[in-house]
Amino acid sequence: MSLGRADGSNPDGAPDASPEASSDVLGADLAGRLQAAVLAALPERHDDPDLERFYALLRDYPARGGKRLRGRFVVAATAAHGGDPERALRPAAALELFQNWVLVHDDIEDDSDERRGAPALHRQVGVPVALNVGDAMHVYMWALLLDLRGDPGFDADAIRAEFVRLIHRTAEGQHLDLTWVHEGRFAVGEADYLRMVTLKTSWYTVIGPLRLGAHTSGRTPDAGFEAHGARLGAAFQIRDDVLNLTPGATIGKEFAGDLYEGKRTLVLAHLFAHASRAEADEAIALLARPRSAKRPEDVARLLALIDRHGSLCHAQDVAEREAAAALAGLREVFAALPGRAAADALLAQLATLTQRSA
């Protein structure tokens, strides 16, 4: 395991996070503190009413709430590595800003209708304005990261480099996802899907937060974070795909939105691997229609085919298998970390990723 300090010095005797910080690092108030940190990084008032309206749009997605899971993971991982969780609030808020500007762009790219129980931003103000809002949030994210200089407790350059890395990986995964839809490619197997979601989801949901926590505590990230985080992030995305097709589940997007958008998922990979030629041809014809041409009865037919071949159950089984393997590996890595209470709390929180119902 690689637990040396970022400057290469011996980690022996490194201060543990305080018992109080470790025990409540995932406390009920942390999501609220992260929310406040994100909003504080964004402008609110301007003498020009048009620009004040622009500022309100910048704050729209962040103000819609959410569990702030990724930011919480950064704070908890910092404490688990023996660092001060207070120092992690700004990198954690930057990661939450990353997610929000990416969601604005993602909703445009997918032509989504809803986000967090309200119309997607581009549905409210149009694509050009929404795109500019996402771009501006991206800049405010970097402003937060540039403001990290001068803190002797960690290597701010290493934190910024980690953001560059996770943004690169996320963009690569998004490229694969969008290209498959754009090209009408349905020959996307399970291995293809897992490669895509490892890039698109795992890096900024699990791998990045764990590595950022190490950097924020002044330590070198363990090499195991990448392999185990990749599997857990994939399990999280698979579970998200399952919930999207589960009536009554609340995940921040419309029910069956993935089918309306024609998203390639593990569910569809299993369906096409087991459907008859006639069923596969029918499913492709329905999925290939533009969103505006898809009718509720088309989606109902796709759901019936998915149910007939047990594709939803298969995807859930894969999510549980990948999560179990990932958590076992992370448990071994976490056993060597100095902030044991925070490490235990973080592991418990990571375990909920594939169990969530909302």
N, C-alpha and C positions, 0 to 999 in steps of 0.2 A: 504494500500500500504506500501511496505517496502522500505523506502528511506533513512534509517539511514546510517551513514558512516561505512566503513568496520571495524573500530575499536570500533564501538558501540556508538560513541559520537553523540551528537545532531547535525543534519544537518542544523539547523536554522543558518542563517548568512553565509552559505557556499558560497564562491565566485562564481559568475556566470561567464561563459565564456565571453570573451570580445566581444562586438558587432561585431567587425571586424572578429574575429575568427568564430563566429556563422554564420555570413552572407555568408562567402565564404568557409565554411568548406567542402562543396561539390562542390567547384569550379572546373573549367576545369583543373587546374594544379594538383589536388590532385592525379588523377590516375597516372600521370607522376612521382610525388614524391614517390608514393608507388612503382612504377616500379623501380625507382632508389634505393629505400631502399631494395627491394628484391634482386636486382642484386649486391648491395654493400655487402650483406650478404654472397654471393657466391664467391669462389675464381676464379681468371681469368688467372693468369700467373704462369708458372712453367718452370724450366730449362729443365725438361724432356718433350720432345714433346708429348709423349704418355699421360702423365698426363695433359698436357695443353689441349689435345684433350678431355680428360675426363672432365675437367673443362668446356669446351665449351658445352659438352652434359648436364652438370648440369644447364647451363644457357639457354638451348634450349627452353624448354616449357615456362619459365618466359619471355623470350625475344619475344615470339610470340604475346604478347600483351594480350588484353582482357580489360574489363571495370573495373576490380579490385573492383567489387561491395562489396564483403565481407569485404575487408580492408577499403573501404570507409564507410561502415556501422559502423565499430569499431570506426573510427575517429569521425564521426558525433554523435554517441551515447555518446562518451566521452564528447563532447561539450554540448550535450543536458543535461547531468547530471551535468553540471557546471564545468567540468574539462578542462584541457589544451589540446587541440587537438594535439599539438606538441608531447606531451608525449605518445600519442596513436600510433605514426607512427611505432614504433618497434613491439608492439603487432599486429598491423594491417599487417605489412610486414610478420610477422611469420604466420599469418593466410593465407596470400596469398601463402607463401611457402608450407603450409599444402595442400592447394588445388592443387598445381602443382605436388607434389610428389604423391598425391592420384590419380591424373589424369594419371600419368605414369603407376601406378599399375592397375588402372581401365581399361585402354586401353589394357593392356596385358590380364587381366581377361576376358574382353569382346571380345578379338581378333578384336579390332577396326582397321579400315583402316586409318582414318584421325583424326586429332585434330587441330583445329584452322587454317583450310585451308591448312595444310601440312600433309605429311604422319605421322602417329603415330610413336613414337620414336622406338618402337620395330620392326616396319616395316623397319626402317633405319639401325638399328644396331643389331637386334636380341633380343630375350627375355632375355637371361642372362645379357647382358650389360645394357639393359634398366632397368631391375629389380634392378641392383646395383645402377644405377643413381637415381632411386626413393628412395632407402634406404639411399643414401648419402644426398639427399635433406632433408629427414626426420631429419637426424642428424643436418644439418645446421639450420633447424627450431628450434630445441632445443637449439642450441648454441645462437640464438637470444634471446630466452626466458631466458636462464641462465644469459645473459648479462643485464637483467633488475634489478638485485640486486643493492641496494644502492640508488635508487630513493625514496625519502621520500614521494612523492606525491601519491603513491598507494602501495598496498600489492602485491608484485611480486609473492609470493607464491600462492595467490588467483588466479592470472592470469594463472599461470602454472597449477594449479588444474583445472581451467576451460578448458584448452586445453586437459588435460587428460580425462575429462568428455566428451567433444565433440568428441574426437577420439574414445573413447569406443562406444558411440552411433552410430557414422558413421560406424564403423566396424561391429556392430551388424546388421545395416540395409543392408550393403553390403553382409553380410553372407546370409541373407534371400534372397536377389536378386539373388545371384550366386547359392544358393542351389536350388531354384525353377527351374532354367534353367538346372542345372546339373542333377537333378532328373527327369526332364521331367514333372514337375508338372504344369498342366494347370488349375486346380481347385483353382485358386487364385481370390477371390472375391474383391469387392471394399474396404471392411474393411481391408482385408489382405494387399492390395496395400497401403492404406493410413497409416497403421502401419509401413510398410517398409520404405516409403519415409519420414515419420516423423523422423525416426532414421537416414536414409542415407543422407537426404538432409536438413531437417529443422534445425537440430542441428548446422551444421557448416555454414549454409547460413543465418539464421535469429536469432535463439535462442542464439547461441554462441556469435555472434557479439554484440547483445544488452547487454548481460550479461558482456562481456569483456569491453564494454564501461562504464558500471557502475563501475566495478572493477578499471578500469584505472583512473576514476575520484575520487576514494576513497570511493565509496558508495556501498551499498548492492543492488544487482539486485532485481527489482520488481518481485514478484512471477508470475505476469501475463505474463511476457515475454515468459515463457515456453508454456502455452496454446495457446496464440495468435500467437506466432512465429511458433508453430507446424503447425497451419492451413495455415499461409501464406507461409511457406516453402513447404508444400504439394501442394499448389496452383501453386507455382513457378515450381515445378517439373512436375505437370500435364501439365502446359502450355508448358514446354520444350518438353514433349512427343508429344503434339499436333503439335508443330512447326516441330518436326522431321518428321512428316508425311504430312507436308504441302509443296507442291512444291514451290520453290522460296524462302523459308525461309532460313535464314543463322544463324545457331546456333553453329557453331564450329565443327559439326560432319556431316558426309555424310547424304544426304536425305534417309529416310527410314532405317537408320542404326539399329534402334531398331528392325525392322522386320528381317533384315539379322542376327542380333545377337540373336533373339528369346526372347527379353526382355519382362517380364511380366509388363504390364502397365494398367492404368485405361481404356484405349481405348480397350484393349483386354478383360479385365474383363467384360466390357459392351457387347462386341461382343459375347462372349461365353454365356452370360446370355440371349441373345435374338436370337441367330442363331438357325436354325433348327439342328437336330442331324446330318444330312448329311453335312451341312455347317460347323458345329463344327468339325466333323471328318476330313473334307478336310483341314480346317485351321490348325488343330493340325498336320496333316501329313506334311504340308508345313513348319510350324514353327519348327518342330522337326528335319528337315534336318540340317546337319552342314552348317555353313556359306559358305564353299567352294562349296557346292552342290546346293545352292539356285541360281536360275536363275532370271533375271529381270522379266520374265513373271510370276514367282511364287509370287514375291512381288506385282506385278500389280494385281494379283488375290486377294491377301489378302487385298490390298487397296480397291478393288471393294466391297468386303464383308463388310469392315469397313464403307464404304460410304453407302451401302444399308441399314444398320441398324442404321445409324446416330450416330455411336460410337464416332466419332471425335467431333461432336457438343455436345454430352452429356458430354464428358470430359471437353470441354471448359466451359460449363455451370457450372460444379462442381468447376472448377478453379475459376470462377468469384464469385460463392457463398461463397466459403471458403475464398477467398481474402477479400470480402466485410465484412464478419464477423470478420476476423482477424484485419483488418484495423480499424474497429469501436472500437474494444477492445483496440488496441494500442493507438488510439487517446485519449481514456479516461486515460490510464496510462501516456502518454506523457504530458497531461495537468498539471500534478503535478510537472514536471521537471523544474529546474531553468533556463536552457538554451533554452528559448522558440524559438528563431529564428532557432537554430540548430535542435531542436525537430521538428519544422514545416518542415524544409528542409529534414530531415531524413524521416519523414512520407511520404512526396511527393516522395522521392526516392524509398522507400519501395513499394509504390503504383505502380511503374512502373514494378515491378517484373513480374506481370502477364499480362502486356500490351506490353512487349517487342516483337519486330519482328526480333531481331538479338541478 
